[in-house]
Amino acid sequence: MKTTLHVAILLALSALFAATPARADAGNDLIAELGAANGIALACKQTTSISAIKVVMIHTVPKTRANGEVFEAATNEAFLGQSGEPCPTETELSQRVHGIDTRLKAHFKSQG
């Protein structure tokens, strides 16, 4: 009887922890997307978008080292990759940032 209970508890915990990385991956993907927009905004000197992205990071994304590292890596990669590429318009980048912000808020609201 005790063995069956222990197995049931272990299976329940396994299922719980197996589901957690998928949520973390979705959050990381969104943070990386925001970081990529930041890299483009920096490379294209679009200060309005840079400011908006900073507000999103401060007010929406949980303040953890891991989240900061994901954001920073994506920013650097996009900044370096922007060399020679045409810049999006302020409106295009602003709409992109707004969409990412909306998805980040929904994602982290469901986490809390």
C-alpha positions in Angstrom: 0.0 0.0 0.0 2.8 2.4 0.9 4.7 1.6 -2.2 1.7 2.3 -4.4 1.2 5.7 -2.6 4.9 6.5 -3.1 4.7 5.6 -6.8 1.6 7.8 -7.3 3.3 10.7 -5.6 6.4 10.3 -7.7 4.3 10.1 -10.9 2.4 13.3 -9.9 5.6 15.2 -9.2 7.1 13.9 -12.4 4.2 15.2 -14.4 4.3 18.6 -12.6 8.0 19.1 -13.3 7.8 17.8 -16.8 5.2 20.5 -17.7 7.3 23.3 -16.1 10.1 23.5 -18.8 7.5 24.0 -21.6 6.2 27.1 -19.8 9.7 28.3 -19.1 10.6 27.8 -22.8 7.6 29.8 -23.9 8.7 32.6 -21.6 12.3 32.4 -22.8 11.1 32.5 -26.4 9.1 35.7 -25.7 11.9 37.3 -23.8 14.3 36.4 -26.6 11.8 37.9 -29.1 11.8 41.2 -27.1 15.6 41.1 -26.9 15.8 40.7 -30.7 13.5 43.7 -31.1 15.8 45.6 -28.7 18.9 44.7 -30.8 17.2 46.0 -33.9 16.0 49.2 -32.2 19.5 49.8 -30.9 21.1 49.2 -34.3 18.6 51.4 -36.1 18.7 54.1 -33.4 15.0 54.0 -32.8 14.9 55.5 -29.3 11.1 55.4 -28.9 11.2 51.6 -29.3 14.2 51.3 -27.1 12.4 53.1 -24.3 9.2 51.1 -24.8 11.2 47.8 -24.6 12.9 49.0 -21.4 9.4 49.6 -19.9 8.2 46.2 -20.9 11.3 44.5 -19.4 10.9 46.4 -16.1 7.2 46.1 -15.7 6.3 42.7 -17.3 9.2 40.3 -17.2 10.1 38.7 -13.8 13.5 40.1 -12.6 15.8 37.1 -12.6 19.3 36.6 -13.8 18.2 33.9 -16.3 15.6 36.2 -17.9 18.2 39.0 -18.1 20.7 36.7 -19.8 18.1 35.5 -22.4 17.2 39.1 -23.1 20.9 40.3 -23.3 22.0 37.4 -25.6 19.1 38.0 -28.0 19.8 41.7 -28.0 23.4 41.2 -28.9 22.7 38.6 -31.6 20.1 40.8 -33.2 22.2 44.0 -33.0 25.1 42.2 -34.7 22.8 40.6 -37.2 21.3 43.9 -38.2 24.5 45.1 -40.0 23.6 45.7 -43.6 19.9 44.8 -43.1 17.2 47.4 -43.8 15.7 48.9 -40.7 12.0 48.5 -40.0 10.0 51.7 -39.7 9.3 53.1 -36.2 5.7 52.1 -36.6 6.5 48.5 -37.6 8.9 48.0 -34.7 6.5 49.7 -32.3 3.7 47.3 -33.4 6.0 44.4 -33.0 7.0 45.5 -29.5 3.3 46.0 -28.6 2.5 42.4 -29.7 5.4 40.9 -27.8 4.3 42.9 -24.7 0.8 41.6 -24.9 1.9 38.0 -25.2 4.4 38.5 -22.3 1.7 39.9 -20.1 -0.6 37.0 -20.9 2.2 34.4 -20.3 3.4 35.7 -17.0 -0.1 36.4 -15.8 -0.9 32.7 -16.3 2.3 31.8 -14.4 1.3 33.8 -11.3 
